[in-house]
Amino acid sequence: MLRRDFLRWMLFSAGWMVADSYFQPLKLLASGSRKSDYYHIVLLSDMHLPWKTNKHPTPEEQQEVWAGKQAMLANINSWNDVDEAAVLGDQAARFGIEEEFACVDNFLGSLRFPYYSIAGNHDYVYRDTPDAQGNLQMGTHEEKWAKLMAFTKRYHLPDVYYARSVGKYRLLYLAPDACNELKIELSAKQLDWLRGEIASHQHGPIIFFCHAPLMGTLRTYTKKINTPQTTAQPADQLKEILSHCPPGSLWVSGHTHTPPKNDSFADDSVNRFNENLVNIHNPCIDKKHVYTNSLYLYDDKVVVRTYDHRDNEWVKKFDRIYHN
């Protein structure tokens, strides 16, 4: 982000309360103290804070996009049943630099509930400045790893990838830690860890949070969809590993910016990866029309719902139920 754009963001965000963001431990409520019989996780993907200047070049567009993000923040903070948020990567606008992450810290610090983050390609892949033509420059392995470590430290994560439990649900937060030419590739070490997690947690569903979706879980509506750069890698090894998932498991992703209007956004005939695993695709928040998904974890099922933050309503046609 150029300095003038950062200063413009500072003007737009003046008056916001700044709060430190940190990895907050889960506070399980005592039995009988909850008014609901579910655990609500809000999903936030591809926020690109404060905005992507190449997509929204004019001050008027930037202000409109920023207003939409503020409205979304106000909405989810007003929901009194939210337990936490999962932040699915691409928090930073383009380069993963300090000025962008200062905005991320401010924005996420305004949430009224804990959040758990994973990195996307714009958080770690690229060098701090564009080339002479204004294009993103891919970092070296060492540069990517340094940014991924800085991300992990900044959000006080226990490691680049990590796991938690909510009741019988196992939550796995995956990282693009191979730091190779592909944008979202898991290392051999992480794949071994993934095998172990799946083998030892067969008593309840596993929810995988990964920036990129699984290969083949969207229709190829553009030439970029279902390619190695837009899916979690290595695809063949993941296919074998994930064949052992317990029933009712979900892969929760962003990256492709697939909007709700797309016919494969919420269609299990294409979103289902195998008998026990469905990919939940999440829309980009760096838009004038903002949507978010929510997961409701019940004892016997997960309910997925989609909220339209412009029209202030739940979109019932996208409601989905996955029994376990």
HUVEN-V476887 format. One record per helix or strand of 3 or more residues. SS is the DSSP state (H for helix, E for strand). FROM is the first residue (numbers start at 1). LEN is the number of residues. If there is no record, write none. Layout:
SS/FROM/LEN + SS/FROM/LEN
//
This chain:
H/3/10 + E/39/6 + H/59/20 + E/82/6 + H/98/12 + E/114/4 + H/121/4 + H/141/14 + E/162/5 + E/169/5 + H/188/13 + E/206/4 + H/235/8 + E/249/5 + H/268/4 + E/272/3 + E/277/5 + E/291/7 + E/301/8 + H/316/3 + E/320/4
//
